[in-house]
């Protein structure tokens, strides 16, 4: 799949995981550098906000926005995944006061590669939103066409509410 990286066309590592598909296996790193596997994140409706780098404007804005909204949806988990190292993520969260969103590191690129969100030419994951049910099935996704654009927050939050109301 092709996206835009600040106006330039770049290829993702493949076709991103589709709506209705099961999440593939992956490993992420927690703040204390412990491995977090897919199985540990199942069991509850979960919004995955994938951002390339928390230290950039749009990634920061989107993570803060979901952090503000997370407490309104106690039936869902909110996770931000970036390629930043766990230590960088901790520092950013402390500086920005982010506490309602769990921030996990894809420093090893396992998530990006397994989800086909990895941009080989840039060494980063692209910006995307996935909503996954308790069993790990994708019920909503948005692959942001231009990496410097923000996601459609309203559509993602509406999808959460729709799943909660089922």
C-alpha beads as a LAMMPS data file, in Angstrom:
LAMMPS data file: protein, C-alpha beads

166 atoms
165 bonds

1 atom types
1 bond types

-500.0 500.0 xlo xhi
-500.0 500.0 ylo yhi
-500.0 500.0 zlo zhi

Masses

1 110.0

Atoms # bond

1 1 1 0.000 0.000 0.000
2 1 1 1.128 3.513 -0.765
3 1 1 0.780 6.525 1.539
4 1 1 2.149 10.058 1.526
5 1 1 5.023 11.084 3.762
6 1 1 4.973 14.911 3.746
7 1 1 3.713 14.847 0.161
8 1 1 6.080 12.163 -1.111
9 1 1 4.744 8.724 -2.039
10 1 1 6.151 5.867 0.058
11 1 1 5.278 2.185 0.236
12 1 1 4.232 0.350 3.356
13 1 1 5.719 -3.102 3.922
14 1 1 2.493 -4.679 2.619
15 1 1 -1.273 -4.386 2.789
16 1 1 -2.313 -3.340 6.311
17 1 1 -4.411 -5.747 8.361
18 1 1 -7.975 -5.462 7.075
19 1 1 -11.317 -4.867 8.706
20 1 1 -12.684 -8.166 10.033
21 1 1 -9.233 -9.753 10.261
22 1 1 -7.647 -11.176 13.387
23 1 1 -4.703 -9.237 14.807
24 1 1 -1.432 -10.998 13.977
25 1 1 1.090 -11.855 16.676
26 1 1 3.478 -9.078 17.716
27 1 1 5.660 -7.896 20.584
28 1 1 5.821 -4.400 22.023
29 1 1 7.830 -2.937 24.902
30 1 1 6.328 -1.438 28.051
31 1 1 7.797 1.524 29.921
32 1 1 9.937 -0.861 31.987
33 1 1 11.113 -2.629 28.797
34 1 1 9.079 -5.776 29.439
35 1 1 7.745 -7.536 26.355
36 1 1 3.991 -7.133 25.819
37 1 1 2.451 -9.684 23.462
38 1 1 -0.861 -9.563 21.624
39 1 1 -2.447 -12.099 23.981
40 1 1 -1.893 -9.727 26.925
41 1 1 -3.879 -6.973 25.173
42 1 1 -6.953 -9.047 24.352
43 1 1 -10.082 -9.348 26.467
44 1 1 -11.392 -5.801 26.140
45 1 1 -12.316 -3.480 23.296
46 1 1 -9.080 -1.666 22.428
47 1 1 -8.236 1.367 20.333
48 1 1 -4.703 1.249 18.931
49 1 1 -3.428 4.642 17.819
50 1 1 -0.247 4.039 15.835
51 1 1 2.042 7.057 15.503
52 1 1 5.537 7.333 13.997
53 1 1 7.208 9.527 16.648
54 1 1 5.679 11.021 19.816
55 1 1 8.113 13.925 19.638
56 1 1 6.458 15.325 16.517
57 1 1 3.536 17.744 16.469
58 1 1 0.764 15.564 15.001
59 1 1 1.736 12.463 16.995
60 1 1 1.721 14.537 20.160
61 1 1 -1.647 16.128 19.338
62 1 1 -3.351 12.820 18.532
63 1 1 -2.030 11.076 21.634
64 1 1 -3.141 13.968 23.830
65 1 1 -6.583 13.975 22.168
66 1 1 -7.136 10.264 22.841
67 1 1 -5.778 10.740 26.373
68 1 1 -8.497 13.381 26.943
69 1 1 -11.211 11.072 25.578
70 1 1 -10.132 7.756 27.158
71 1 1 -11.806 8.285 30.532
72 1 1 -15.171 8.778 28.775
73 1 1 -14.994 5.169 27.540
74 1 1 -14.213 2.910 30.526
75 1 1 -15.313 -0.140 28.504
76 1 1 -12.350 0.358 26.152
77 1 1 -8.585 0.417 26.421
78 1 1 -6.657 3.158 24.641
79 1 1 -3.118 2.332 23.503
80 1 1 -0.679 4.495 21.597
81 1 1 2.115 2.692 19.785
82 1 1 5.160 4.550 18.498
83 1 1 8.645 3.601 17.382
84 1 1 10.165 5.728 20.156
85 1 1 12.206 3.919 22.801
86 1 1 10.324 3.257 26.068
87 1 1 12.479 5.806 27.898
88 1 1 11.594 8.507 25.349
89 1 1 7.917 7.615 25.708
90 1 1 8.090 7.860 29.511
91 1 1 9.730 11.276 29.314
92 1 1 7.160 12.498 26.797
93 1 1 4.210 11.206 28.877
94 1 1 5.582 12.860 32.021
95 1 1 6.106 16.162 30.215
96 1 1 2.653 16.107 28.577
97 1 1 0.705 14.650 31.526
98 1 1 -0.540 11.641 29.566
99 1 1 -1.920 9.056 31.999
100 1 1 -5.167 7.667 30.539
101 1 1 -3.595 6.167 27.413
102 1 1 -1.161 3.266 27.670
103 1 1 1.911 4.028 25.558
104 1 1 3.872 1.078 24.180
105 1 1 7.037 1.002 22.106
106 1 1 7.462 -0.634 18.718
107 1 1 11.183 0.075 18.876
108 1 1 11.828 -3.453 17.520
109 1 1 9.271 -2.851 14.702
110 1 1 7.417 -6.111 15.418
111 1 1 3.981 -4.476 15.451
112 1 1 4.565 -2.350 12.355
113 1 1 5.901 -5.254 10.343
114 1 1 3.248 -7.765 11.429
115 1 1 0.441 -5.240 10.740
116 1 1 2.099 -4.058 7.470
117 1 1 2.242 -0.501 8.802
118 1 1 6.035 -0.265 8.574
119 1 1 7.596 2.199 6.120
120 1 1 10.885 0.543 5.076
121 1 1 12.376 3.701 3.510
122 1 1 11.878 5.710 6.723
123 1 1 12.250 3.027 9.392
124 1 1 8.991 4.105 11.074
125 1 1 5.429 2.887 11.418
126 1 1 2.792 4.899 9.587
127 1 1 -0.071 6.700 11.308
128 1 1 -3.129 4.460 11.722
129 1 1 -6.064 3.767 14.017
130 1 1 -7.309 0.261 14.758
131 1 1 -10.241 -0.670 16.965
132 1 1 -10.110 -4.310 17.988
133 1 1 -12.770 -6.276 19.851
134 1 1 -12.052 -8.401 22.932
135 1 1 -11.236 -11.439 20.764
136 1 1 -8.707 -9.552 18.614
137 1 1 -10.864 -8.946 15.530
138 1 1 -10.466 -5.596 13.759
139 1 1 -13.817 -3.774 13.883
140 1 1 -12.589 -0.356 12.653
141 1 1 -9.472 0.906 10.942
142 1 1 -8.140 4.091 9.453
143 1 1 -4.860 4.213 7.582
144 1 1 -4.095 7.919 7.357
145 1 1 -3.259 8.666 3.710
146 1 1 -0.894 11.570 4.491
147 1 1 1.249 10.776 7.527
148 1 1 1.318 14.438 8.591
149 1 1 -2.497 14.535 8.940
150 1 1 -4.412 13.798 12.134
151 1 1 -6.770 10.822 12.286
152 1 1 -10.543 11.139 12.174
153 1 1 -11.137 11.246 15.938
154 1 1 -14.915 11.476 15.645
155 1 1 -15.132 8.353 13.461
156 1 1 -12.901 6.365 15.834
157 1 1 -14.836 7.432 18.925
158 1 1 -18.147 6.735 17.194
159 1 1 -16.881 3.229 16.362
160 1 1 -16.009 2.693 20.038
161 1 1 -19.481 3.784 21.136
162 1 1 -21.091 1.559 18.503
163 1 1 -19.161 -1.470 19.785
164 1 1 -19.992 -0.653 23.410
165 1 1 -23.687 -0.420 22.531
166 1 1 -23.812 -3.851 20.842

Bonds

1 1 1 2
2 1 2 3
3 1 3 4
4 1 4 5
5 1 5 6
6 1 6 7
7 1 7 8
8 1 8 9
9 1 9 10
10 1 10 11
11 1 11 12
12 1 12 13
13 1 13 14
14 1 14 15
15 1 15 16
16 1 16 17
17 1 17 18
18 1 18 19
19 1 19 20
20 1 20 21
21 1 21 22
22 1 22 23
23 1 23 24
24 1 24 25
25 1 25 26
26 1 26 27
27 1 27 28
28 1 28 29
29 1 29 30
30 1 30 31
31 1 31 32
32 1 32 33
33 1 33 34
34 1 34 35
35 1 35 36
36 1 36 37
37 1 37 38
38 1 38 39
39 1 39 40
40 1 40 41
41 1 41 42
42 1 42 43
43 1 43 44
44 1 44 45
45 1 45 46
46 1 46 47
47 1 47 48
48 1 48 49
49 1 49 50
50 1 50 51
51 1 51 52
52 1 52 53
53 1 53 54
54 1 54 55
55 1 55 56
56 1 56 57
57 1 57 58
58 1 58 59
59 1 59 60
60 1 60 61
61 1 61 62
62 1 62 63
63 1 63 64
64 1 64 65
65 1 65 66
66 1 66 67
67 1 67 68
68 1 68 69
69 1 69 70
70 1 70 71
71 1 71 72
72 1 72 73
73 1 73 74
74 1 74 75
75 1 75 76
76 1 76 77
77 1 77 78
78 1 78 79
79 1 79 80
80 1 80 81
81 1 81 82
82 1 82 83
83 1 83 84
84 1 84 85
85 1 85 86
86 1 86 87
87 1 87 88
88 1 88 89
89 1 89 90
90 1 90 91
91 1 91 92
92 1 92 93
93 1 93 94
94 1 94 95
95 1 95 96
96 1 96 97
97 1 97 98
98 1 98 99
99 1 99 100
100 1 100 101
101 1 101 102
102 1 102 103
103 1 103 104
104 1 104 105
105 1 105 106
106 1 106 107
107 1 107 108
108 1 108 109
109 1 109 110
110 1 110 111
111 1 111 112
112 1 112 113
113 1 113 114
114 1 114 115
115 1 115 116
116 1 116 117
117 1 117 118
118 1 118 119
119 1 119 120
120 1 120 121
121 1 121 122
122 1 122 123
123 1 123 124
124 1 124 125
125 1 125 126
126 1 126 127
127 1 127 128
128 1 128 129
129 1 129 130
130 1 130 131
131 1 131 132
132 1 132 133
133 1 133 134
134 1 134 135
135 1 135 136
136 1 136 137
137 1 137 138
138 1 138 139
139 1 139 140
140 1 140 141
141 1 141 142
142 1 142 143
143 1 143 144
144 1 144 145
145 1 145 146
146 1 146 147
147 1 147 148
148 1 148 149
149 1 149 150
150 1 150 151
151 1 151 152
152 1 152 153
153 1 153 154
154 1 154 155
155 1 155 156
156 1 156 157
157 1 157 158
158 1 158 159
159 1 159 160
160 1 160 161
161 1 161 162
162 1 162 163
163 1 163 164
164 1 164 165
165 1 165 166
